[in-house]
């Protein structure tokens, strides 16, 4: 199992835990508050041996890669990290001139964990680089010589593995308010690449989905042949902005990797594919993967993607994730 690759390192001074969402409201209608929907399902994504996320804010994890050795991954810190953060958020922190509570905005990005979908991408990238790689691994995941953009990067493990796997260029992005930009991504890149020879051009950029007038956006239109978006789909009101960003940055012939758990319900993930299709993208390949078990020979257990499974509930969808490759229509 993927989570067996991780083990915690001794806690660094000042590291505190963020509360794991544990709400019991299982209503996942799309008109609900997206954060409430997200939190309601987190505790139901996987049984205890296959969690949706890993680590505590500010914690360092050791990721054991069978291909690249051991990598130390810093989990982004919790916004405005303090021992009384829950009380602070409940009381309502100071807002800016636009009425935005910055700590609350940052908290809702959920960057302060390492998400299982990032592990799925990392494993795929590594599998593609094996000397005996073929089939799905080589067809889907190879980044050698590609220009790679990661959206909603958080700890940016896929970006790091892409750099080690000899992508020509890697850009890890997250929302300008994300705590991941405060040092976690930079640490993960600098620390793990310092003794590796690589010609990959690496950068870290703030990017808000759908906002395309920044210097970064204007200078990189159509610049990326591979775009990674892992567990970026739980906010349905952002689906169009996300697709707008993808279309803007995707190079001719480029591909988007969609990797998502179904912790907010299958319907929200399916809705993203509908929005993508309405805005000029089409599915090249899509399937569901069992994230808990494998075949006796170690191969993955995959099955057909379905936007609706009538007999499915939290007790049996929690083990599955969706993997898709999208491209421009035509």
N, C-alpha and C positions, 0 to 999 in steps of 0.2 A: 504494500500500500504506500501511496505517496507520502503520507505523513510520517512514515517510518524513516524517511530521509532527514527529518528534523530532530534536533535535540536542543534544549535550552542551555545556554552558557550562564555562568554565574551572573546574577543580577548586578547591574551597574548602580552606583550610588544615585539616589534620587528617582529611581524607576518606581512608578506606581502603576497599579492596575486600573484599567478602565472597566466600568460595569458592562458585563455581557448582557445584551438585550434578552429579556426573558418574559416579554408580554404574552398573555394568553389569548389575545384577540386574533382569531384566525381569518378574519374577513380580508380578502385580497382584491376587492373591487378596485378598478382603476381610478375611481374618483376619491378614494381615501387619501389621506396625507401620505405621501410616498415614504417618509421616514417611518411612520407608524406601521405601514405595510412591511417594510424591510425588517424592522425590529421584531415584528410579530412572528416572523417565520424563521429567524436565525436559529432559534433553539431546536427547530424541527428539520434543519437541512440534512443532518447526518446523525446517526447514533454516536455515542461518545468516542468510538474508535475511528471515526471519520469526520472530524469537525469541519465546519465551513471556513474557519479562520484559525490562525495560529499565532501564538506569542502574545505578549503584553506590550503596551506602548512603551517605547524606549528600550525594550529588552533586545538582547542579541541572541540570535539562533545560529546553530551550526547546521548548515545544509550540506549533506554528504552526497556529492554527485559521483555516480559510478564512472563517469567519463572525465570529469574535470577536478576531482578531489574535493576537499572540504572548503566550503565558502562560509564566511561569517556574515550574517545578514542582520542589519540593524532595523528593527521595526520602528516606524515613525512614532514620535511621542504623541500623547493625547493633548489636544489643544488646551492651552492655559493649564498645563498639568499642575495639579496641586492635590493635597489630601482631601480638600473640601470641594472638589470640582462638581459633584452632584448637587450640593447645596447651592453652589454658585450659579449653575445653569438654571436650577429651579427658581431661584430668586430673580433671575434676569440680570445679566451683566450690562454694563454700559454699552450704548449703541452709538454708531457713528452718525454723521450728519444726514445720511440717507435712511436712518432708522434700522440699520443692520447690526445685529448682535454678532460680532466677528467670531467670538468663541463658539457660539451656537452654529454659525455657518460652517466653521471648520469641523466641528464635531459631526455634523450631518454628512460629511464626505466619507466617513468611515475609512480613512487612510491609515488609522493607527492599529492595523492588524496585517498579517501576511495571509492573503486569501488563497484558498485551495485552487481556484482557477489559475492563479499564477504558477502554482506547482505543476498543473497539467501542461501549461505552455512550456515551462522549463524542461520538463521531461521530454516533450516532443522535440524541442530544439536539440537536446542532447542525443536523443535516439537518431535523429537525422545525421549526426556526425559520426556515428559508429561506422567502422570499416565495412560491416556487413549490412548496413542499412538499406532498405528498399521498400517498395510498396508505399503504405500510408506515410511512414516516417519521412522518407525522402520526398515524396510527392507533395506533402502538406507543409512540412516544418523546416526545410532547409533555408538558412539565411546567409549562407556563405556568399559574399559579394553583394548582398542586398542592402538597400537603405531602409532602416527600420525605425518606425515611430511607435512608441507605446503611449496610449491614452489612459488617464486615470492610473498612473503607474504605482502609487503607494510606495512600497519598499523597492519596487523596480527590479525584482528578480528576473523576469523575462528579458529586460533590457541588459542586465548584467550577463546573462547566459548568451544573448545575441552577440554581445561584444566579444566574449571568449570564443564563440563559434565563428568568428571572422566575418561578421557583417562588415560592409564597407563603412557604414555610418549608423550610429544609434542615437536617437534622441528620446529621452525619458521626459514625459510631461505629466503634470497634474494641475488641478485648479490653482489659481494664484493664492487662494486661502489655505491650501493644503499644508498640514504640518510636515508632510514628506519633504517639502522644499526647504525645511529649516535645517537640514543636514543629513538626514537618513540616506537619501539617494546618493548624495556625494560620498558619504562614508562607504556605502556598499560598492560603489564604482572604484573609488581610489584604493581602498584597503585590499580588495580582492584582485585588482588588476596590477598592483604595484610591481609584482615580480613575474608578470607574464608578458611575453613579447606579443604585441598586437599593433596592427596598423589601423585599427578601427577609429574613426573620428567619433568622439563621444561628447554629448552635451546634455544639459538639463534645462528645461524651459518651463515657465508657467504658461498654461493655456486654458482658457475657459471655452468650453464647447460652443460652437456657433459664433464666436467672436473672432472675426477674420481680418481685422484692421490693425492688429499689432505688428510690430516689426518682424517678429518671428513668423507670423502667418504670411505676411506680404512677401517675405524673402524665400518662402518654402512651399509655395503653391505647386502642387504636382511633383513634389520632391521625393516621395517615399514609395518604394515598391512593396513593402510589407508593413501593415498597420496592425498592432496588437491592441485588442480591447477586451480585457479579461474582467468579468464581473463588473460591468459598467452599465447595467441595464435596469436597475431596480427603481429608477426615477422615470416613470413614463413621460412626464412633462418635458424631459430632456432628450427624448429619443430623436426628435427632429433636429435639434442642435447637434447631437452626436453625429447623425448622418451628414449634416452640413459640413462638419469638421472633417469627416472621413472623405467626402467627395472632394473637398478643397485640397487636402494634402496627398491624395492618392495619385501616384504616377500612372501614365498610360500602361495598361497591362498589370497594374498593381493588384494586390490581394489584401483583403481584410480577414483577420482571424477573430471570430467570435467564440469566446469560451465563457460559459456561465453555469453556475449552479442554479437550481430552481427554488431558492429559498424564499422568494417572494411570490411563488406560484408560477406554473407553466405559462399562464396567460400573459404575463408581463413580458416574458422572453419572446413568446410568439408575436406579441404586438410589435416588438422591435423589428422583427423580420418583415412584418407588414409595412411599417413605416419605411424601412430600407427599400423595399420593392417599389413603393409609391414615389420614391425619390431617386430612382435611377440605378439601384444596385440589384444584383441577382445572386442567388445561391448557386455556387459551383459544386459544393459538397456539404452535406450536413448529416450528423448522426448523434446518437446519444451514447454515452459511455458510462459503464458501471465503475464508480470511483472507489468501490470497496473490494470487490472480488476480481480475480482473473481466472483464465483457463488454467488447466493443469500444466500446460507448457509455458505459462507465464505471459501468454498473449492477452491483449485487452479483450474485454467483453463489450462489444458494441451492438446497438440495435437501431432500427429505423427511428428517425425523429418524427414525432407526432405533436402537432400543436394542442391536441386534446387527447387525453386518455381517460375514458369514462370511469374506469375502475381504480383510479389513482387518487391517493390522498397523501397527507404529510408522512404517514407511516411507511409508504413504499416509494415515494418519489425522491426521498432524501438521499438515496445512494447514487442517483443519476445526475449527470451534467450533460450539456449540449456543446458540441464542437462543430463549427461551421466555417467554411471558406466562402467569402463573398467577393464579387468583382463587379465592375461596371457593366450594365446591360449593353449588349451588342459587341 
